[in-house]
């Protein structure tokens, strides 16, 4: 049995170079990936970059019970995040706090008043009839008649009418040119608005109903203004999109923007809202069993079903694009399916959906039906100067702590401190690079608590080195030479290190799950550095110690190696005395004892 053990031990000692090469290659690859990604510094949180923190409290609408639940809150978070990012902020943080609060952290660079207006109100979802649609760019020049390029197609779920609008076409059969068309887009808009409006008694009619001569009709100023707004609108401009939807009421004829199935911007003139989001009972993304394509199924409330049947009955008799209804969230058209028959109770929206786009639309429809509103609880402005001062103080504290650790290692462990310092350096490089890469990958932001977690990790990492070094020194005290001491000490040190790091990681995981906001940054960093501590100790510290144990400076027990047997109190004869003592050796001499 002794020979196989020696063989395994020798084999384990002969491969430390491969392990070191592996971790060094991994470090080079990660560092190269960091530079290639164009992100060379970690993404900073609101406390370091500055910005605004808004706390919203959810409450149920009158007559609704148990509306404030986890599902509705998570959906609200996704909608609010989309709103804030629509302002041009790609690094906002929106998350729940407790059971009924939402925290919105907006980094510096966003107008605070506009942000508060965007996140402080409930999402407004409406179903509006489409009057006309055109390409999203400004079209001052005359153009052809309005296009009927609807995005998707709605069908009655009960009768399961098939569509051939899988790529966003309104119909596969030719359709006559709409009567609202004219030689210019301005004329088309005017005619479409006239066609959409309900007939009213003429001002030139007599009491008997007979027409009487009247003057030529004068242009409606509101129609002319809407026509100009539509003609000049550039939906590819983010600022123009945000301005066109401000101040629009549900009962108004509105101009809006949206993307078609090809991802191109289109602009719409939409009639007054006929159905709102609260008329939707539920919506979900499913796979149509007949076509195998992703669709969105909507179920309406009792009152919503009647409203939807009324508007779809009217739309189904129109020519494209006036047979479409637009699903409008916060003024933006998220979908514009066409209608070919009267729909009621439930409906299916089909089109060029993949799983993600179908789920996104179902999410929008579901959120519009939520009986939730939000009340602004607090607004806190964090300046970058304040965060910078705190970061500076934190870095000074971390530097002092690191310096004290280095002094302790050098004084107490001498030559072994070189291994510890090299391991700390590798751990620092890996932590920095991974934090930088996690910023664009998962949105990780380095805030002050996260910096504190990194500082705490210095002690955790140093503790692992100390456990390993002390196990080695214990073996040397028992009279063994350095190389076998390293191999015998490692299994016991390994168990202790794993148990210690597991407890730290478990604490970090629990803290991350049960807390919200900035405390999660501390927990995440603590957990990340704990995992990296295990990686560094196993793949760098142990192999490096194995290699250096073969060097004369350490193997001979040089006084400055930190492994001097005399300084450690080792008594080599004690080893031989123990071997001589046993049942076959007879009683031990009292003088020797």
VEXDREN-2710 file (C-alpha; in Angstrom, 1 decimal):
% VEXDREN-2710
k/r/px/py/pz
1/UNK/0.0/0.0/0.0
2/UNK/2.9/2.4/0.6
3/UNK/4.2/2.3/-3.0
4/UNK/0.9/3.4/-4.6
5/UNK/0.6/6.3/-2.2
6/UNK/4.1/7.5/-3.0
7/UNK/3.3/7.3/-6.7
8/UNK/0.1/9.4/-6.3
9/UNK/1.9/11.9/-4.2
10/UNK/4.8/12.2/-6.6
11/UNK/2.3/12.6/-9.5
12/UNK/0.5/15.3/-7.7
13/UNK/3.7/17.1/-7.0
14/UNK/4.9/16.8/-10.6
15/UNK/2.0/18.7/-12.2
16/UNK/1.8/22.1/-10.4
17/UNK/3.3/23.8/-13.4
18/UNK/0.3/22.8/-15.5
19/UNK/-2.1/24.2/-12.9
20/UNK/-0.2/27.5/-12.7
21/UNK/-0.2/27.7/-16.5
22/UNK/-4.0/27.2/-16.6
23/UNK/-4.8/30.0/-14.2
24/UNK/-2.4/32.4/-15.9
25/UNK/-3.9/31.6/-19.3
26/UNK/-7.3/32.2/-17.9
27/UNK/-6.2/35.6/-16.5
28/UNK/-4.7/36.7/-19.8
29/UNK/-7.9/35.6/-21.6
30/UNK/-10.2/37.5/-19.2
31/UNK/-8.0/40.6/-19.4
32/UNK/-8.0/40.4/-23.2
33/UNK/-11.7/40.1/-23.2
34/UNK/-12.1/43.1/-21.0
35/UNK/-10.0/45.3/-23.4
36/UNK/-11.7/43.9/-26.5
37/UNK/-15.2/44.7/-25.0
38/UNK/-14.2/48.3/-24.7
39/UNK/-15.0/48.4/-20.9
40/UNK/-11.8/48.8/-18.9
41/UNK/-13.3/50.1/-15.7
42/UNK/-16.2/48.7/-13.6
43/UNK/-19.6/50.2/-14.0
44/UNK/-20.3/52.6/-11.1
45/UNK/-23.5/52.6/-9.1
46/UNK/-25.6/55.7/-8.4
47/UNK/-23.7/56.4/-5.2
48/UNK/-20.4/56.8/-7.0
49/UNK/-21.7/58.2/-10.3
50/UNK/-24.4/60.4/-8.8
51/UNK/-28.0/60.5/-9.7
52/UNK/-31.5/60.2/-8.3
53/UNK/-33.2/57.6/-6.2
54/UNK/-37.0/57.4/-6.2
55/UNK/-39.1/55.2/-3.9
56/UNK/-42.6/54.3/-5.1
57/UNK/-45.3/52.6/-3.0
58/UNK/-47.8/50.4/-4.8
59/UNK/-51.5/50.5/-3.8
60/UNK/-54.6/48.8/-5.2
61/UNK/-57.2/50.7/-7.1
62/UNK/-60.7/51.0/-5.4
63/UNK/-62.6/47.8/-5.6
64/UNK/-59.6/45.6/-6.1
65/UNK/-58.3/43.1/-3.6
66/UNK/-54.9/41.4/-3.3
67/UNK/-53.6/43.3/-6.4
68/UNK/-50.3/44.1/-4.8
69/UNK/-48.6/40.7/-5.2
70/UNK/-45.2/39.5/-6.3
71/UNK/-46.3/38.8/-9.9
72/UNK/-47.8/42.2/-10.4
73/UNK/-44.8/44.0/-8.7
74/UNK/-42.3/42.2/-10.9
75/UNK/-44.3/43.1/-14.0
76/UNK/-44.4/46.7/-12.9
77/UNK/-40.6/46.7/-12.4
78/UNK/-40.1/45.6/-16.0
79/UNK/-42.4/48.3/-17.4
80/UNK/-40.9/51.1/-15.2
81/UNK/-37.4/50.0/-16.3
82/UNK/-38.4/50.2/-19.9
83/UNK/-39.8/53.7/-19.3
84/UNK/-36.6/54.9/-17.6
85/UNK/-34.4/53.4/-20.3
86/UNK/-36.6/55.1/-22.9
87/UNK/-35.3/58.4/-21.5
88/UNK/-31.8/57.4/-22.8
89/UNK/-30.6/55.9/-19.5
90/UNK/-29.2/52.4/-20.0
91/UNK/-27.8/51.9/-16.5
92/UNK/-30.9/52.5/-14.4
93/UNK/-31.7/50.2/-11.5
94/UNK/-35.3/49.3/-10.8
95/UNK/-36.1/46.7/-8.2
96/UNK/-38.7/45.8/-5.6
97/UNK/-38.1/46.5/-1.9
98/UNK/-40.3/44.4/0.5
99/UNK/-43.8/43.5/-0.8
100/UNK/-45.1/46.9/-2.0
101/UNK/-42.2/49.3/-2.7
102/UNK/-40.2/49.8/-5.9
103/UNK/-36.8/51.6/-5.8
104/UNK/-35.7/53.4/-9.0
105/UNK/-32.1/54.5/-9.2
106/UNK/-31.3/56.7/-12.1
107/UNK/-27.6/57.7/-12.7
108/UNK/-26.6/61.2/-13.4
109/UNK/-27.5/62.6/-16.8
110/UNK/-31.3/62.3/-16.6
111/UNK/-33.7/65.1/-16.1
112/UNK/-35.1/64.5/-12.6
113/UNK/-38.5/66.0/-13.2
114/UNK/-39.0/64.0/-16.4
115/UNK/-37.8/60.9/-14.7
116/UNK/-40.2/61.4/-11.8
117/UNK/-43.1/61.9/-14.2
118/UNK/-42.2/58.8/-16.1
119/UNK/-41.9/56.4/-13.1
120/UNK/-44.5/57.9/-10.8
121/UNK/-47.6/57.1/-12.8
122/UNK/-49.3/53.9/-13.8
123/UNK/-48.7/52.6/-17.3
124/UNK/-51.6/53.7/-19.6
125/UNK/-52.6/51.0/-22.1
126/UNK/-55.3/51.8/-24.7
127/UNK/-56.7/50.2/-27.9
128/UNK/-57.1/52.8/-30.5
129/UNK/-58.3/52.5/-34.1
130/UNK/-55.7/53.3/-36.8
131/UNK/-56.7/56.1/-39.1
132/UNK/-53.6/56.2/-41.2
133/UNK/-50.0/55.0/-41.1
134/UNK/-46.8/55.9/-42.9
135/UNK/-43.1/55.5/-42.7
136/UNK/-41.5/57.0/-39.6
137/UNK/-39.4/59.6/-41.3
138/UNK/-40.7/63.1/-42.1
139/UNK/-42.7/63.1/-45.4
140/UNK/-43.3/66.7/-46.5
141/UNK/-43.4/65.7/-50.2
142/UNK/-46.5/64.2/-51.8
143/UNK/-46.7/60.4/-51.5
144/UNK/-48.9/57.5/-52.5
145/UNK/-52.0/56.4/-50.7
146/UNK/-51.6/55.2/-47.1
147/UNK/-50.1/51.8/-46.8
148/UNK/-51.9/49.0/-45.0
149/UNK/-48.9/47.3/-43.6
150/UNK/-50.2/46.1/-40.3
151/UNK/-47.8/44.5/-37.9
152/UNK/-49.8/41.5/-36.8
153/UNK/-53.3/40.1/-37.3
154/UNK/-56.0/39.5/-34.7
155/UNK/-58.3/36.6/-35.0
156/UNK/-61.3/35.4/-33.0
157/UNK/-60.1/32.7/-30.7
158/UNK/-63.4/31.0/-30.5
159/UNK/-63.8/30.5/-34.3
160/UNK/-60.0/30.1/-34.8
161/UNK/-59.9/31.9/-38.1
162/UNK/-56.5/31.3/-39.7
163/UNK/-54.4/34.2/-41.0
164/UNK/-51.7/34.5/-43.5
165/UNK/-50.2/37.5/-41.8
166/UNK/-47.2/35.6/-40.4
167/UNK/-44.9/38.3/-41.6
168/UNK/-47.0/41.3/-40.6
169/UNK/-49.2/41.5/-43.8
170/UNK/-52.7/42.6/-43.5
171/UNK/-54.0/40.1/-46.0
172/UNK/-52.8/37.9/-48.7
173/UNK/-55.6/38.8/-51.1
174/UNK/-55.4/42.1/-53.1
175/UNK/-57.4/44.9/-51.5
176/UNK/-58.8/48.0/-53.3
177/UNK/-57.1/51.3/-52.8
178/UNK/-58.6/53.1/-49.8
179/UNK/-61.0/55.8/-50.7
180/UNK/-59.2/58.1/-48.3
181/UNK/-56.2/58.2/-50.6
182/UNK/-55.2/61.3/-52.5
183/UNK/-52.2/62.7/-54.4
184/UNK/-50.6/64.0/-51.2
185/UNK/-50.2/62.7/-47.7
186/UNK/-51.8/65.8/-46.3
187/UNK/-55.0/65.2/-48.3
188/UNK/-54.9/61.5/-47.2
189/UNK/-54.8/62.5/-43.6
190/UNK/-57.7/65.0/-44.0
191/UNK/-59.9/62.5/-45.8
192/UNK/-59.1/59.7/-43.3
193/UNK/-60.1/62.0/-40.4
194/UNK/-63.3/62.8/-42.2
195/UNK/-64.1/59.2/-42.9
196/UNK/-63.4/58.3/-39.3
197/UNK/-65.6/61.0/-37.8
198/UNK/-69.4/60.4/-37.3
199/UNK/-71.8/62.3/-39.5
200/UNK/-73.4/65.4/-37.9
201/UNK/-76.2/67.6/-39.1
202/UNK/-75.0/70.1/-41.6
203/UNK/-75.1/73.7/-40.6
204/UNK/-76.7/74.6/-43.9
205/UNK/-79.7/72.3/-43.5
206/UNK/-83.2/73.7/-43.0
207/UNK/-85.6/72.6/-40.3
208/UNK/-87.4/70.5/-42.9
209/UNK/-84.2/68.6/-43.6
210/UNK/-83.7/70.0/-47.1
211/UNK/-80.3/71.3/-47.9
212/UNK/-79.9/75.0/-48.2
213/UNK/-77.1/76.8/-50.0
214/UNK/-74.1/77.3/-47.8
215/UNK/-70.6/78.7/-48.1
216/UNK/-67.6/76.5/-48.8
217/UNK/-66.5/74.6/-45.7
218/UNK/-63.5/76.2/-43.9
219/UNK/-60.6/74.0/-42.9
220/UNK/-60.7/72.7/-39.3
221/UNK/-57.7/74.3/-37.5
222/UNK/-57.4/71.2/-35.2
223/UNK/-57.3/68.9/-38.3
224/UNK/-54.7/71.1/-40.0
225/UNK/-52.5/71.1/-36.9
226/UNK/-52.8/67.3/-36.6
227/UNK/-52.0/66.9/-40.3
228/UNK/-48.8/69.1/-40.0
229/UNK/-47.8/67.3/-36.8
230/UNK/-48.1/63.9/-38.5
231/UNK/-46.3/65.1/-41.7
232/UNK/-43.4/66.6/-39.8
233/UNK/-43.0/63.8/-37.3
234/UNK/-39.7/61.9/-37.3
235/UNK/-40.1/58.7/-35.3
236/UNK/-36.5/57.8/-35.6
237/UNK/-35.7/60.8/-33.3
238/UNK/-36.1/59.8/-29.6
239/UNK/-36.7/63.3/-28.5
240/UNK/-39.5/63.7/-31.1
241/UNK/-41.1/60.5/-30.0
242/UNK/-41.2/61.6/-26.3
243/UNK/-42.7/65.0/-27.2
244/UNK/-45.4/63.8/-29.5
245/UNK/-47.0/61.6/-26.7
246/UNK/-47.0/64.3/-24.0
247/UNK/-50.4/65.6/-22.9
248/UNK/-52.5/63.3/-25.1
249/UNK/-55.8/62.4/-23.6
250/UNK/-57.6/59.0/-24.3
251/UNK/-60.5/60.8/-26.0
252/UNK/-58.2/62.7/-28.3
253/UNK/-57.2/61.8/-31.9
254/UNK/-53.5/61.3/-31.5
255/UNK/-50.2/60.9/-33.4
256/UNK/-48.0/58.1/-32.2
257/UNK/-44.9/56.0/-33.2
258/UNK/-44.2/52.3/-33.3
259/UNK/-42.0/49.7/-34.9
260/UNK/-43.3/47.2/-37.4
261/UNK/-42.3/43.5/-37.6
262/UNK/-39.2/44.4/-39.5
263/UNK/-38.0/46.7/-36.8
264/UNK/-38.6/49.9/-38.8
265/UNK/-40.2/52.9/-37.3
266/UNK/-43.7/53.9/-38.5
267/UNK/-46.0/56.8/-37.5
268/UNK/-49.7/56.6/-37.0
269/UNK/-52.7/58.8/-36.6
270/UNK/-55.0/57.1/-34.1
271/UNK/-58.6/57.6/-33.2
272/UNK/-59.9/58.1/-29.7
273/UNK/-59.3/55.1/-27.3
274/UNK/-62.1/52.6/-27.5
275/UNK/-60.8/50.0/-25.0
276/UNK/-58.3/50.5/-22.1
277/UNK/-55.9/48.2/-20.4
278/UNK/-58.2/47.5/-17.4
279/UNK/-60.7/45.9/-19.8
280/UNK/-58.1/43.1/-20.4
281/UNK/-58.6/40.2/-17.9
282/UNK/-55.4/38.4/-18.8
283/UNK/-52.9/37.9/-21.6
284/UNK/-50.3/35.2/-22.2
285/UNK/-47.9/34.1/-24.8
286/UNK/-48.5/30.5/-26.1
287/UNK/-47.8/28.4/-29.1
288/UNK/-50.6/27.9/-31.6
289/UNK/-51.1/24.2/-31.9
290/UNK/-52.1/24.3/-35.6
291/UNK/-49.3/26.6/-36.9
292/UNK/-46.6/26.0/-34.3
293/UNK/-46.1/29.8/-34.1
294/UNK/-45.9/32.0/-31.1
295/UNK/-49.1/34.0/-30.5
296/UNK/-50.6/36.2/-27.7
297/UNK/-54.0/35.3/-26.3
298/UNK/-56.1/37.9/-24.7
299/UNK/-59.2/37.5/-22.5
300/UNK/-61.4/40.5/-21.8
301/UNK/-63.6/41.3/-18.9
302/UNK/-67.4/41.4/-19.3
303/UNK/-67.5/45.1/-20.1
304/UNK/-64.3/45.0/-22.1
305/UNK/-65.6/42.2/-24.2
306/UNK/-68.6/44.4/-25.3
307/UNK/-66.3/47.3/-26.0
308/UNK/-63.9/45.2/-28.0
309/UNK/-66.8/43.6/-30.0
310/UNK/-68.1/47.0/-30.9
311/UNK/-64.8/48.4/-32.1
312/UNK/-63.8/45.2/-34.0
313/UNK/-67.2/45.1/-35.7
314/UNK/-66.5/48.6/-37.0
315/UNK/-62.9/48.0/-38.0
316/UNK/-63.6/44.7/-39.9
317/UNK/-65.7/46.7/-42.4
318/UNK/-62.8/49.1/-43.2
319/UNK/-60.1/48.9/-45.7
320/UNK/-56.4/48.8/-44.7
321/UNK/-55.0/50.4/-42.7
322/UNK/-58.3/51.6/-41.1
323/UNK/-59.1/47.9/-40.2
324/UNK/-56.2/47.9/-37.7
325/UNK/-56.3/48.7/-34.0
326/UNK/-53.2/49.9/-32.2
327/UNK/-52.2/48.7/-28.8
328/UNK/-50.7/51.8/-27.3
329/UNK/-48.6/51.8/-24.1
330/UNK/-47.6/55.2/-22.7
331/UNK/-48.2/56.7/-26.1
332/UNK/-46.1/54.2/-28.1
333/UNK/-47.6/51.7/-30.5
334/UNK/-46.4/48.3/-29.4
335/UNK/-48.5/46.3/-31.9
336/UNK/-51.1/47.1/-34.6
337/UNK/-52.9/44.0/-35.7
338/UNK/-55.6/44.0/-38.4
339/UNK/-59.2/42.8/-37.9
340/UNK/-61.2/40.8/-40.4
341/UNK/-64.2/39.9/-38.3
342/UNK/-66.0/40.9/-35.1
343/UNK/-64.1/39.7/-32.0
344/UNK/-65.5/39.2/-28.5
345/UNK/-64.6/37.6/-25.2
346/UNK/-61.1/36.6/-26.3
347/UNK/-58.8/37.2/-29.1
348/UNK/-55.5/35.9/-30.5
349/UNK/-52.8/38.1/-31.9
350/UNK/-50.6/36.3/-34.4
351/UNK/-47.7/37.6/-36.4
352/UNK/-43.9/37.4/-36.8
353/UNK/-43.4/36.6/-33.1
354/UNK/-40.6/34.7/-31.4
355/UNK/-40.9/33.6/-27.8
356/UNK/-39.4/36.8/-26.4
357/UNK/-41.5/39.2/-28.4
358/UNK/-44.6/37.3/-27.7
359/UNK/-43.9/37.3/-24.0
360/UNK/-43.0/41.0/-24.1
361/UNK/-46.4/41.9/-25.7
362/UNK/-48.3/39.6/-23.2
363/UNK/-46.4/41.4/-20.4
364/UNK/-47.5/44.8/-21.7
365/UNK/-51.1/43.7/-22.0
366/UNK/-51.1/42.1/-18.6
367/UNK/-49.5/45.2/-16.9
368/UNK/-52.1/47.5/-18.6
369/UNK/-54.8/45.4/-16.9
370/UNK/-53.2/45.6/-13.4
371/UNK/-55.3/47.5/-10.8
372/UNK/-52.1/49.2/-9.4
373/UNK/-51.1/52.7/-8.9
374/UNK/-47.9/54.1/-7.4
375/UNK/-47.4/56.9/-4.8
376/UNK/-44.1/58.6/-4.6
377/UNK/-42.7/58.1/-1.1
378/UNK/-39.3/59.8/-1.4
379/UNK/-36.8/61.3/-3.8
380/UNK/-33.1/61.4/-2.9
381/UNK/-30.4/63.1/-5.0
382/UNK/-27.0/61.7/-4.7
383/UNK/-24.1/63.8/-5.9
384/UNK/-21.1/62.3/-7.6
385/UNK/-18.9/64.4/-5.3
386/UNK/-20.4/62.8/-2.2
387/UNK/-20.0/59.4/-3.6
388/UNK/-16.5/60.2/-4.7
389/UNK/-15.5/61.3/-1.2
390/UNK/-17.0/58.1/0.3
391/UNK/-15.2/56.0/-2.3
392/UNK/-11.9/57.8/-1.5
393/UNK/-12.4/57.2/2.2
394/UNK/-13.3/53.6/1.6
395/UNK/-10.2/53.1/-0.6
396/UNK/-8.0/54.6/2.0
397/UNK/-9.5/52.3/4.6
398/UNK/-8.9/49.3/2.3
399/UNK/-5.3/50.4/1.6
400/UNK/-4.6/50.7/5.3
401/UNK/-6.1/47.3/6.0
402/UNK/-4.1/45.7/3.1
403/UNK/-0.9/47.4/4.4
404/UNK/-1.4/46.0/7.9
405/UNK/-2.0/42.5/6.4
406/UNK/1.2/42.8/4.3
407/UNK/3.2/43.9/7.3
408/UNK/1.9/41.0/9.4
409/UNK/2.6/38.5/6.6
410/UNK/6.2/39.8/6.1
411/UNK/7.1/39.9/9.8
412/UNK/5.5/36.6/10.8
413/UNK/5.9/34.5/7.7
414/UNK/9.0/36.1/6.1
415/UNK/9.7/34.2/2.8
416/UNK/6.2/32.7/2.8
417/UNK/4.8/36.2/2.5
418/UNK/5.9/36.3/-1.1
419/UNK/3.5/33.5/-1.9
420/UNK/0.7/35.2/0.0
421/UNK/1.3/38.5/-1.7
422/UNK/1.4/36.9/-5.2
423/UNK/-1.9/35.2/-4.4
424/UNK/-3.4/38.4/-3.3
425/UNK/-2.3/40.1/-6.5
426/UNK/-3.8/37.3/-8.6
427/UNK/-7.1/37.5/-6.6
428/UNK/-7.2/41.3/-7.1
429/UNK/-6.7/41.1/-10.8
430/UNK/-9.4/38.4/-11.2
431/UNK/-11.8/40.4/-9.1
432/UNK/-11.3/43.6/-11.0
433/UNK/-11.5/42.0/-14.5
434/UNK/-14.6/40.0/-13.6
435/UNK/-16.4/43.0/-12.0
436/UNK/-15.6/45.0/-15.2
437/UNK/-17.0/42.3/-17.5
438/UNK/-20.1/41.8/-15.3
439/UNK/-21.1/45.4/-15.8
440/UNK/-22.2/45.1/-19.5
441/UNK/-23.0/41.4/-19.1
442/UNK/-25.5/41.4/-16.2
443/UNK/-25.7/45.1/-15.2
444/UNK/-23.5/44.7/-12.1
445/UNK/-22.7/48.2/-10.7
446/UNK/-19.9/48.8/-8.2
447/UNK/-21.3/50.8/-5.3
448/UNK/-19.9/51.7/-1.9
449/UNK/-21.2/48.5/-0.2
450/UNK/-19.7/46.5/-3.0
451/UNK/-16.3/48.2/-2.3
452/UNK/-16.8/47.3/1.4
453/UNK/-17.4/43.7/0.4
454/UNK/-14.1/43.6/-1.6
455/UNK/-12.2/45.0/1.4
456/UNK/-13.7/42.4/3.7
457/UNK/-12.6/39.8/1.1
458/UNK/-8.9/40.7/1.8
459/UNK/-9.2/39.2/5.2
460/UNK/-11.0/36.1/3.9
461/UNK/-8.3/35.5/1.4
462/UNK/-5.5/36.1/3.9
463/UNK/-7.1/33.7/6.3
464/UNK/-6.9/30.9/3.7
465/UNK/-3.2/31.5/3.3
466/UNK/-2.6/31.5/7.1
467/UNK/-4.5/28.2/7.5
468/UNK/-2.3/26.5/4.8
469/UNK/0.9/27.9/6.1
470/UNK/0.2/27.0/9.7
471/UNK/-0.6/23.4/8.7
472/UNK/2.8/23.2/6.9
473/UNK/4.6/24.6/9.9
474/UNK/2.8/22.1/12.2
475/UNK/4.2/19.2/10.0
476/UNK/7.7/20.7/10.2
477/UNK/7.4/20.9/14.0
478/UNK/6.8/17.2/14.0
479/UNK/10.2/16.6/12.3
480/UNK/9.2/16.2/8.7
481/UNK/11.0/17.9/5.8
482/UNK/9.3/20.6/3.7
483/UNK/8.1/18.6/0.6
484/UNK/6.2/15.9/2.5
485/UNK/5.0/18.6/4.9
486/UNK/3.4/20.5/2.1
487/UNK/1.6/17.4/0.8
488/UNK/0.5/16.2/4.2
489/UNK/-0.7/19.7/5.3
490/UNK/-2.8/20.3/2.2
491/UNK/-5.7/17.9/2.7
492/UNK/-6.3/19.2/6.2
493/UNK/-5.9/22.8/5.2
494/UNK/-8.1/22.2/2.2
495/UNK/-11.0/21.0/4.4
496/UNK/-10.7/24.0/6.7
497/UNK/-10.5/26.5/3.8
498/UNK/-13.6/24.9/2.1
499/UNK/-15.7/24.9/5.3
500/UNK/-14.7/28.5/6.1
501/UNK/-15.4/29.8/2.5
502/UNK/-18.7/27.8/2.4
503/UNK/-19.9/29.6/5.5
504/UNK/-18.9/33.0/4.1
505/UNK/-20.6/32.2/0.7
506/UNK/-23.7/30.9/2.4
507/UNK/-23.9/34.2/4.5
508/UNK/-23.5/36.2/1.3
509/UNK/-26.2/34.2/-0.5
510/UNK/-28.7/34.6/2.3
511/UNK/-27.9/38.3/2.5
512/UNK/-28.4/38.7/-1.2
513/UNK/-31.7/37.0/-1.2
514/UNK/-33.3/38.6/1.8
515/UNK/-32.1/42.2/1.1
516/UNK/-32.6/44.7/-1.7
517/UNK/-30.8/47.8/-3.0
518/UNK/-27.2/48.6/-2.2
519/UNK/-26.9/45.8/0.5
520/UNK/-27.2/43.3/-2.4
521/UNK/-24.0/44.9/-3.9
522/UNK/-22.1/44.0/-0.7
523/UNK/-23.5/40.5/-0.6
524/UNK/-22.8/39.9/-4.3
525/UNK/-19.2/41.1/-4.0
526/UNK/-18.6/39.1/-0.9
527/UNK/-19.9/35.9/-2.6
528/UNK/-17.9/36.6/-5.7
529/UNK/-14.6/37.1/-3.9
530/UNK/-15.2/34.1/-1.7
531/UNK/-15.5/31.9/-4.8
532/UNK/-12.4/33.5/-6.2
533/UNK/-10.6/32.8/-3.0
534/UNK/-11.2/29.1/-3.5
535/UNK/-10.0/29.3/-7.1
536/UNK/-6.8/31.2/-6.2
537/UNK/-5.9/28.9/-3.3
538/UNK/-6.5/25.7/-5.3
539/UNK/-5.1/26.8/-8.6
540/UNK/-2.3/29.2/-7.6
541/UNK/-1.3/29.1/-4.0
542/UNK/-1.0/25.4/-3.6
543/UNK/0.9/24.7/-6.9
544/UNK/3.2/27.7/-6.2
545/UNK/4.0/26.3/-2.8
546/UNK/4.7/22.9/-4.2
547/UNK/7.2/24.4/-6.7
548/UNK/8.9/26.6/-4.1
549/UNK/9.2/23.6/-1.7
550/UNK/11.7/22.1/-4.1
551/UNK/13.9/25.2/-3.9
552/UNK/16.9/25.2/-1.6
553/UNK/16.0/28.4/0.1
554/UNK/12.7/27.0/1.4
555/UNK/13.6/23.3/1.6
556/UNK/16.7/23.9/3.7
557/UNK/14.8/25.9/6.2
558/UNK/16.6/29.2/5.7
559/UNK/16.0/31.6/8.7
560/UNK/14.3/34.0/6.3
561/UNK/12.1/31.4/4.6
562/UNK/9.6/31.3/7.4
563/UNK/10.1/27.6/7.7
564/UNK/13.2/27.4/9.9
565/UNK/12.8/24.2/12.0
566/UNK/14.8/25.7/14.9
567/UNK/12.7/28.8/15.0
568/UNK/9.5/26.7/14.8
569/UNK/10.7/24.6/17.8
570/UNK/11.0/21.4/15.8
571/UNK/13.1/18.6/17.5
572/UNK/14.2/16.0/14.8
573/UNK/15.1/13.3/17.4
574/UNK/11.6/13.4/18.7
575/UNK/10.5/11.9/15.4
576/UNK/12.9/8.9/15.8
577/UNK/11.9/8.5/19.5
578/UNK/8.3/8.1/18.5
579/UNK/9.2/5.5/15.9
580/UNK/11.2/3.5/18.4
581/UNK/8.4/3.5/20.9
582/UNK/5.9/0.7/20.6
583/UNK/4.8/-2.7/21.9
584/UNK/7.9/-4.4/20.6
585/UNK/10.3/-1.9/22.1
586/UNK/9.4/-2.7/25.6
587/UNK/8.7/-0.3/28.4
588/UNK/9.9/3.3/28.0
589/UNK/12.7/4.4/30.2
590/UNK/11.4/6.9/32.8
591/UNK/14.5/9.1/32.2
592/UNK/13.7/9.3/28.5
593/UNK/10.1/10.1/29.3
END
